[in-house]
């Protein structure tokens, strides 16, 4: 492809280096699962990064991409992989995937890549190097959880927890139709003990989590089971799907912003992606990350006039995670009635699909068993445990933090106060969403679109914090919204302010000590105030 600068080729090479190990591990796991060949995560990573790096270096040196170099490097890597692993079919498929990325994906990415300028190019280059190393080792761990050195935190809960296990287990239980998929006796966070009830899938060295989502979400993990019955195959495939959704949403948002703001937002996506809270969410396989990105992308499509497409996505995220429903309140008061109507239509369609596939049992258990326990917090009995208190950013968790700081109330008092606070908070968030919708403006300029995108992410953050248990994943939409706003920032003082806020929001201190709990509550207050600030931003003159 002609007309590409070396800067574009360098950024395109980084993007390929980031995408290649994720894609290759998913391909290798699926093919090995289907063919019965042995699987080795580390050789696959080495055989992936090598050709991508060679093709990228050659493209930058020559000033143009060379498909021949990419295919030759991938072919050589595939031959070595086949000889060292004894898995020829897997090696051929991995070589084909990496060859395409190195030969053609690089040029495609370079043609669309945002290019950093000036001193920012050095900082972005350092961040890109960290990203390639992090994604490479993370991909190995996601394909083989025994490789704990690839985990963000290579020990304890972070290496064995899997939200994805609950999705797949729930879908399999629902398919059988003879058990309550929300029964928490199927799950156990303690790796040293087996759950009270035997699981119907094998998750290997990982622990089984309890299914918590509405029935409308079940067709998606059921589709994964149609691909493979091997949970490790599903885990690698799900990780690749999550990464692809995140990248697509980030690109969609940046293109919507357009111009210089879109270029900056695209570059800042790497910083968002490397946030420890986002990485941990991806490690666990939690759908929350995808739901947040897809909800924002749905709003972009609705605002651009693609109402039905946006409503179809929004309806699925609402049916899966509930909290994106706050955007429906916003759409109502913003008088986007067609979008609300289509969201309801698609939502009913997804619900009927789940009913047709799984029958009525999941719905009966959801309304009669799970929702009452969710509202009371009973399904999250661990909220009162010392180790969980600092990591719960929800309003529901405040009384337990206050007890740790010396409040004399009993544990029963804390549970009662938590329930009352949550309903008060619900009313406040609905009011904020309604007010934001009433003040909705046409977003004509790049800066106005950035504020509008930040507004949607602010509402998503506030709604996610309504759950009785909101882990640090609730920070993801705040970081994403801040990155959109930061793309419009000019001046050293404003940049320093954004950086300090970004760093401060990461300060969640584990531990039961009074100073640690106080520091975490300060971060929590900063989180809420930032989300409210994003949600109530003005976006321009009324249309």
C-alpha positions in Angstrom: 0.0 0.0 0.0 1.5 3.3 -1.1 1.4 6.7 0.7 2.0 5.4 4.2 4.4 7.2 6.4 7.0 5.5 8.6 5.0 6.7 11.6 1.9 5.0 10.4 3.8 1.8 9.7 5.3 1.9 13.2 2.0 2.3 14.9 0.4 -0.3 12.6 3.2 -2.7 13.5 2.4 -2.2 17.2 -1.2 -2.8 16.6 -0.4 -6.1 14.9 1.9 -7.1 17.7 -0.9 -6.5 20.1 -3.5 -8.4 18.1 -1.4 -11.3 17.0 -0.9 -13.2 20.3 -4.5 -12.9 21.3 -5.7 -14.1 17.9 -3.1 -16.9 17.6 -3.8 -18.3 21.0 -7.5 -18.4 20.3 -6.9 -20.1 16.9 -4.4 -22.6 18.4 -6.7 -23.5 21.3 -9.7 -24.0 19.1 -7.8 -26.1 16.4 -6.0 -28.2 19.1 -9.4 -28.8 20.8 -11.0 -29.9 17.6 -8.1 -32.0 16.3 -6.9 -33.5 19.5 -3.3 -32.2 19.0 -1.2 -31.1 22.0 -1.3 -27.5 22.9 1.7 -25.4 24.0 1.0 -21.7 24.8 4.6 -20.4 24.9 5.7 -21.7 21.5 2.6 -20.3 20.0 3.3 -16.8 21.5 7.0 -17.0 20.2 5.8 -18.2 16.8 3.4 -15.3 16.7 5.4 -12.3 17.9 8.4 -13.2 15.8 6.8 -12.9 12.3 4.8 -9.8 13.4 8.0 -8.1 14.6 10.0 -9.0 11.5 7.3 -7.8 9.1 6.9 -4.6 11.1 10.6 -3.9 11.2 10.9 -4.6 7.5 8.0 -2.3 6.7 9.4 0.6 8.7 12.9 0.2 7.3 11.7 0.0 3.7 9.0 2.7 4.1 6.3 0.3 2.8 4.9 -3.0 3.9 6.1 -6.2 2.3 3.5 -9.0 2.2 6.2 -11.4 1.1 8.3 -10.9 4.2 5.2 -11.4 6.4 4.2 -14.7 4.7 7.8 -16.0 4.7 8.4 -15.2 8.4 5.0 -16.8 9.3 5.8 -19.9 7.2 9.1 -20.3 8.9 7.6 -19.9 12.3 4.9 -22.4 11.5 7.5 -25.0 10.4 9.4 -24.5 13.6 6.2 -24.7 15.7 5.1 -27.9 14.0 8.5 -29.5 14.6 8.8 -28.5 18.2 5.2 -29.1 19.4 4.1 -32.1 17.3 1.0 -30.3 16.3 1.2 -29.7 12.5 -2.5 -28.8 11.9 -2.4 -26.2 14.7 0.9 -24.9 13.4 -0.4 -24.4 9.9 -3.5 -22.6 11.2 -1.5 -20.3 13.5 1.0 -19.6 10.6 -2.0 -18.7 8.3 -3.5 -16.3 10.9 -0.2 -14.7 11.7 0.8 -14.5 8.1 -2.4 -12.7 7.2 -1.9 -10.2 10.0 1.8 -9.6 9.1 1.3 -9.5 5.4 -2.0 -7.7 5.0 -3.3 -6.7 8.5 -0.3 -4.4 9.0 -1.0 -2.3 6.0 -4.7 -2.2 6.8 -3.9 -1.0 10.4 -1.2 1.4 9.3 -3.6 3.1 6.9 -6.1 3.8 9.7 -3.6 4.3 12.6 -3.5 7.5 14.6 0.1 8.7 14.8 1.6 10.3 17.9 3.5 13.5 17.4 6.5 15.3 19.1 7.4 14.2 22.6 4.1 12.3 22.9 5.5 9.8 20.4 8.3 8.7 22.8 5.8 8.3 25.7 3.4 6.3 23.4 6.3 4.2 22.2 7.2 3.2 25.8 3.6 2.5 26.5 3.3 0.4 23.4 6.4 -1.7 24.5 4.8 -2.3 27.8 1.5 -3.2 26.1 3.1 -5.8 23.8 4.9 -7.5 26.7 1.7 -7.4 28.9 -0.6 -8.7 26.1 1.9 -11.4 25.2 2.1 -12.9 28.6 -1.5 -12.3 29.3 -2.5 -14.3 26.1 -0.4 -17.2 27.3 -2.1 -17.2 30.7 -5.6 -17.0 29.1 -4.8 -20.0 26.9 -3.2 -22.0 29.7 -4.0 -20.9 33.3 -1.2 -23.0 34.7 1.2 -20.3 33.4 0.7 -18.1 36.3 3.6 -15.8 35.4 1.3 -14.5 32.7 -1.3 -13.2 35.2 -1.4 -9.6 36.2 -1.0 -10.7 39.8 0.7 -14.2 39.6 -0.8 -15.6 42.8 -4.0 -16.1 44.8 -7.5 -15.0 43.7 -6.2 -13.3 40.5 -4.9 -16.6 39.1 -7.9 -18.8 39.8 -11.0 -16.7 39.6 -13.1 -16.9 36.4 -16.4 -15.0 35.9 -16.6 -16.8 32.5 -17.0 -20.1 34.3 -20.4 -19.0 35.7 -21.6 -18.0 32.2 -20.7 -21.4 30.6 -21.9 -23.4 33.6 -25.1 -21.4 33.7 -25.8 -22.0 30.0 -25.1 -25.8 30.4 -27.4 -26.0 33.5 -30.1 -24.1 31.6 -29.8 -26.4 28.6 -30.4 -29.4 30.9 -33.3 -27.7 32.5 -33.3 -29.6 35.7 -31.6 -27.2 38.2 -31.6 -23.7 39.5 -28.8 -21.9 37.6 -28.6 -19.2 40.3 -27.9 -21.6 43.2 -24.7 -20.3 44.7 -23.8 -23.8 46.0 -22.4 -24.4 42.6 -19.7 -21.8 43.1 -16.8 -21.5 45.5 -14.1 -18.8 45.5 -11.9 -21.0 47.8 -9.7 -23.1 45.6 -8.9 -25.4 48.5 -12.5 -26.7 48.7 -15.0 -28.1 46.2 -18.4 -26.4 45.8 -21.3 -28.0 47.7 -22.9 -29.0 44.4 -20.9 -30.7 41.6 -20.4 -28.6 38.5 -21.4 -29.8 35.1 -18.3 -28.5 33.3 -14.6 -28.9 34.0 -12.8 -25.6 34.6 -9.5 -27.1 35.4 -7.4 -25.2 38.0 -9.8 -22.3 38.0 -12.7 -21.9 40.5 -16.3 -22.0 39.6 -18.2 -18.8 40.0 -22.0 -18.4 40.5 -24.2 -17.3 37.6 -25.7 -13.9 38.3 -27.0 -12.5 35.0 -30.6 -12.4 33.5 -31.6 -15.3 31.3 -31.5 -13.2 28.2 -27.7 -13.4 28.3 -27.5 -17.2 28.2 -27.6 -17.6 24.4 -24.2 -16.1 24.1 -22.3 -18.5 26.3 -24.5 -21.3 24.8 -23.1 -20.3 21.5 -19.6 -20.7 22.9 -20.5 -24.3 24.0 -21.5 -25.0 20.4 -18.0 -24.2 19.3 -16.4 -26.4 22.0 -17.1 -28.3 25.2 -13.6 -27.6 26.4 -13.7 -24.7 28.9 -10.0 -23.8 28.1 -10.9 -23.4 24.4 -13.9 -21.2 25.3 -11.7 -19.2 27.7 -9.1 -18.3 24.9 -11.9 -17.7 22.4 -13.8 -15.4 24.9 -10.7 -13.4 25.6 -10.1 -12.8 21.9 -13.8 -11.9 21.5 -13.5 -9.4 24.4 -10.4 -7.8 23.0 -12.0 -7.5 19.5 -15.1 -5.9 21.0 -13.1 -3.4 23.0 -10.9 -2.5 20.0 -14.0 -2.1 17.8 -15.8 0.1 20.3 -12.6 2.2 20.8 -12.2 2.7 17.0 -15.9 3.5 16.6 -15.7 6.2 19.3 -12.5 7.7 17.9 -13.9 7.8 14.3 -17.1 9.4 15.6 -15.1 12.1 17.4 -13.1 12.8 14.2 -10.2 15.1 13.5 -7.5 15.9 16.0 -9.7 14.8 19.0 -10.4 11.4 17.4 -6.6 11.0 16.8 -5.8 11.7 20.4 -8.6 9.5 21.7 -7.4 6.7 19.5 -3.9 6.9 21.0 -5.2 7.2 24.5 -7.1 3.9 24.0 -3.8 2.1 24.7 -3.6 3.8 28.1 -7.2 2.8 28.9 -6.5 -0.8 27.8 -3.5 -1.1 30.1 -5.4 0.1 33.2 -5.0 -2.7 35.8 -8.7 -2.7 36.5 -9.5 -3.3 32.8 -6.9 -6.0 32.5 -8.2 -7.7 35.6 -11.7 -7.6 34.2 -10.5 -9.2 31.0 -8.5 -11.8 32.9 -11.6 -12.9 34.7 -13.6 -13.0 31.5 -16.3 -10.7 32.9 -18.7 -9.4 30.3 -18.8 -6.0 32.0 -16.0 -4.6 29.9 -17.7 -5.5 26.6 -21.1 -4.3 27.9 -19.7 -0.9 28.7 -18.0 -0.4 25.3 -21.0 -1.8 23.4 -23.4 0.5 25.3 -21.4 3.6 24.4 -21.1 2.5 20.8 -24.8 1.9 20.6 -25.4 5.5 21.7 -23.0 6.7 19.0 -25.0 4.8 16.4 -28.3 6.2 17.8 -26.9 9.7 17.7 -25.7 9.2 14.1 -29.2 8.1 13.0 -28.6 4.4 12.9 -31.3 4.0 15.5 -32.2 0.3 15.0 -28.6 -0.9 14.9 -27.8 1.1 18.1 -31.0 -0.1 19.8 -30.2 -3.8 18.9 -26.9 -3.5 20.7 -28.2 -1.5 23.7 -31.1 -4.0 24.2 -28.6 -6.8 24.5 -26.4 -5.1 27.0 -29.4 -4.1 29.1 -30.7 -7.6 29.0 -27.3 -9.0 29.9 -26.1 -6.6 32.6 -29.2 -4.4 33.5 -27.1 -1.3 34.5 -26.9 0.0 30.9 -30.6 0.6 31.2 -29.7 4.0 32.7 -29.2 5.1 29.1 -32.8 4.4 28.4 -33.8 6.9 31.0 -31.4 9.4 29.3 -32.9 8.6 25.9 -36.5 9.1 27.2 -35.8 12.5 28.6 -33.8 13.4 25.5 -36.9 12.6 23.5 -35.3 9.9 21.5 -38.5 7.9 21.6 -37.8 5.8 18.5 -34.6 4.5 20.0 -36.4 3.6 23.2 -39.1 1.8 21.3 -36.7 -0.2 19.2 -34.7 -1.1 22.3 -37.8 -2.5 23.8 -38.6 -4.4 20.7 -35.1 -6.0 20.5 -35.1 -6.6 24.2 -38.3 -8.6 23.9 -36.8 -10.5 21.0 -33.7 -11.5 23.0 -35.9 -12.5 26.0 -38.1 -14.7 23.7 -35.0 -16.2 22.1 -33.7 -17.3 25.6 -37.2 -18.6 26.4 -37.3 -20.6 23.2 -33.8 -22.1 23.8 -33.9 -22.7 27.5 -37.6 -22.8 28.5 -39.2 -21.0 31.4 -37.1 -22.5 34.3 -34.3 -19.8 34.2 -36.9 -17.0 34.2 -38.8 -18.5 37.1 -35.6 -18.9 39.2 -34.5 -15.4 38.2 -37.6 -13.7 39.4 -38.5 -15.9 42.3 -35.1 -16.8 43.7 -32.3 -14.6 42.4 -33.8 -11.1 42.3 -34.9 -11.0 45.9 -31.5 -12.2 47.1 -29.8 -9.7 44.8 -31.9 -6.8 46.2 -31.1 -7.8 49.8 -27.5 -8.5 49.1 -27.9 -12.1 50.3 -26.3 -13.4 47.1 -23.2 -11.4 48.0 -22.8 -12.7 51.5 -19.0 -12.2 51.2 -19.5 -8.4 51.3 -19.0 -8.4 55.1 -15.8 -10.4 54.8 -12.6 -8.4 55.7 -10.9 -9.2 52.4 -13.8 -8.1 50.2 -14.7 -4.8 51.9 -12.0 -2.5 50.4 -12.7 -3.7 46.8 -16.4 -3.0 46.9 -16.9 0.5 45.4 -20.7 0.4 45.6 -22.8 2.5 47.9 -24.0 -0.8 49.3 -20.5 -1.4 50.7 -20.2 1.9 52.6 -21.7 0.7 55.9 -19.2 -2.2 56.0 -16.3 0.2 55.4 -17.7 2.4 58.2 -17.7 -0.6 60.6 -14.0 -1.2 59.7 -13.3 2.5 60.5 -15.0 2.2 63.9 -18.7 2.6 63.5 -20.4 0.8 66.4 -23.3 -0.6 64.4 -23.7 -4.4 64.2 -23.3 -6.4 61.0 -27.1 -6.6 60.8 -27.3 -2.8 61.1 -24.8 -2.6 58.2 -26.9 -4.8 56.0 -30.0 -2.8 56.7 -28.4 0.5 56.1 -26.8 -0.7 52.9 -30.1 -1.7 51.5 -31.6 1.8 52.3 -28.6 3.6 50.9 -28.8 1.7 47.6 -32.4 2.7 47.0 -31.7 6.3 47.8 -28.7 6.1 45.4 -30.9 4.6 42.7 -33.2 7.6 42.9 -30.3 10.0 42.7 -28.8 8.2 39.6 -32.1 8.1 37.8 -32.5 11.9 38.5 -29.0 12.6 37.1 -29.8 10.6 34.0 -33.1 12.4 33.5 -31.5 15.8 34.1 -28.7 14.9 31.6 -31.3 13.9 29.0 -33.3 17.0 29.5 -30.2 19.0 28.9 -29.2 17.0 25.8 -27.7 19.0 23.0 -26.7 18.4 19.5 -23.0 17.6 19.4 -21.6 19.5 16.5 -17.9 20.0 17.2 -15.3 17.4 18.2 -15.1 18.8 21.7 -18.9 18.6 22.1 -18.9 15.0 20.9 -16.1 14.1 23.4 -18.2 15.6 26.2 -21.2 13.7 25.1 -19.3 10.4 25.0 -17.9 11.2 28.4 -21.5 11.8 29.6 -22.6 8.3 28.5 -19.6 6.7 30.2 -20.3 8.7 33.4 -23.9 7.4 33.5 -22.7 3.9 32.9 -20.3 4.2 35.8 -22.9 5.5 38.2 -25.4 2.8 37.2 -22.7 0.0 37.5 -22.1 1.3 41.1 -25.7 0.5 42.0 -25.0 -3.2 42.2 -24.5 -4.5 45.8 -21.0 -5.5 44.8 -19.1 -3.2 42.4 -15.5 -4.3 42.0 -12.9 -1.9 40.5 -14.3 -2.8 37.1 -16.7 0.0 37.7 -13.8 2.4 37.1 -13.5 1.3 33.5 -16.2 3.7 32.1 -14.7 6.6 34.1 -11.2 6.0 32.6 -12.8 5.6 29.2 -14.8 8.8 29.6 -11.8 10.7 30.9 -9.8 9.6 27.9 -12.3 11.2 25.6 -12.3 14.4 27.6 -8.5 14.3 27.8 -8.4 14.2 24.0 -9.7 17.8 24.0 -7.3 19.1 26.7 -4.8 21.8 25.9 -2.2 23.4 28.2 0.3 22.0 30.7 -1.9 22.7 33.7 -4.9 20.9 32.3 -2.8 17.9 31.3 -1.2 17.6 34.8 -4.7 17.8 36.3 -6.0 14.9 34.2 -2.9 12.8 34.9 -3.2 13.4 38.7 -6.9 12.5 38.6 -6.1 9.3 36.6 -3.5 8.2 39.0 -5.6 9.0 42.1 -8.5 6.9 40.8 -6.1 3.8 40.8 -5.5 4.2 44.6 -7.5 1.3 46.0 -5.6 0.1 49.0 -6.2 -3.5 50.1 -6.1 -4.4 53.8 -8.3 -4.0 56.9 -6.2 -1.2 58.5 -7.9 2.2 59.2 -5.5 4.2 57.0 -6.0 1.8 54.1 -9.8 1.9 54.4 -9.8 5.7 54.7 -7.7 5.9 51.5 -10.0 3.6 49.7 -13.0 5.7 50.7 -11.3 8.9 49.4 -10.8 7.2 46.1 -14.4 6.1 46.1 -15.6 9.6 46.7 -13.4 10.8 43.9 -14.8 8.1 41.6 -18.4 9.2 42.3 -17.7 12.9 41.9 -15.8 12.3 38.6 -18.6 10.1 37.2 -21.2 12.8 38.2 -19.0 15.5 36.6 -18.9 13.5 33.3 -22.6 12.7 33.4 -23.7 16.3 33.9 -21.4 17.9 31.2 -23.0 20.3 28.7 -22.5 19.3 25.1 -23.4 22.4 23.1 -26.3 24.4 21.8 -29.7 22.8 21.7 -30.6 21.4 18.2 
